[in-house]
Amino acid sequence: MAAVDDGRSRQARPLDDDTIDTALAARTAARSTGASQGKYVPAGDEGLGASVAIVVDNSGSMGDRAGDDTRPKYLVAREALEAMLASTDSFVAKQPDFHINVGLYQFSAGVTPLVTVGRYDRAQLTQALNSMPRPRGGTAIGRAMEAARADLYRAGTIRKYILVVTDGENTDGPPPDSIAREIDRRSEGAVRMYFVAFDVDAKKFGFLRDVHGEVLGARNGVALRASLDTIYRGKILAEAMDAGETLPQRTKKP
């Protein structure tokens, strides 16, 4: 009998700035010798399915209000993400044999993997969203993207996605445009990247066009829900359904 994953093993410790910067410095040094120019190598065999790393901004500005919303942005974002996850429930119900992984990461000046990418667990993800601390600190988008990318290559699926929700520009660590280009190059396009620019000009993330990614804007909570639905259900899950990788429907016994 296979071991039951109760989700606790997927909880990860926060990655402090020094740890991440040391890793990035090591990678930069390796790049100078040509050692890091090759394709990413997965931790093990990869099969059919899709893995999604949801990366959420929790910097100080997320404590402000957006547009006509009466609540701070971090609360509006959590509610919108919970609604988005409901799309996964219906997807799993329709395709119970299709392997879907979801992880959740928060970032400010550093990165905290709240739930590392693994088999979809709605209760665990909701609990993690609700456990996020009040926003504070800077905005390390590039660091968060790299942390999510690393876990996607441990998840065991061919299809990989990074979905970033942010309300500001990068202030700490490597810029997201350089990280996005490296991810695109070394994954050979296998990692798709999507951004939702919440209460910030989406043009600031125009570099995503260069890596076959996409960014949608959202001025308030209503728009945020719509943009998340367009990307998550309308693109990520729809692509998984339409890519010819879904398993045959089960036939009912006569």
Beta strands, then each sheet from edge to edge (+ up, - down):
strand 1: 47-57
strand 2: 100-107
strand 3: 111-119
strand 4: 157-166
strand 5: 191-198
strand 6: 214-218
sheet 1: 3+ 2- 1- 4- 5- 6-
end
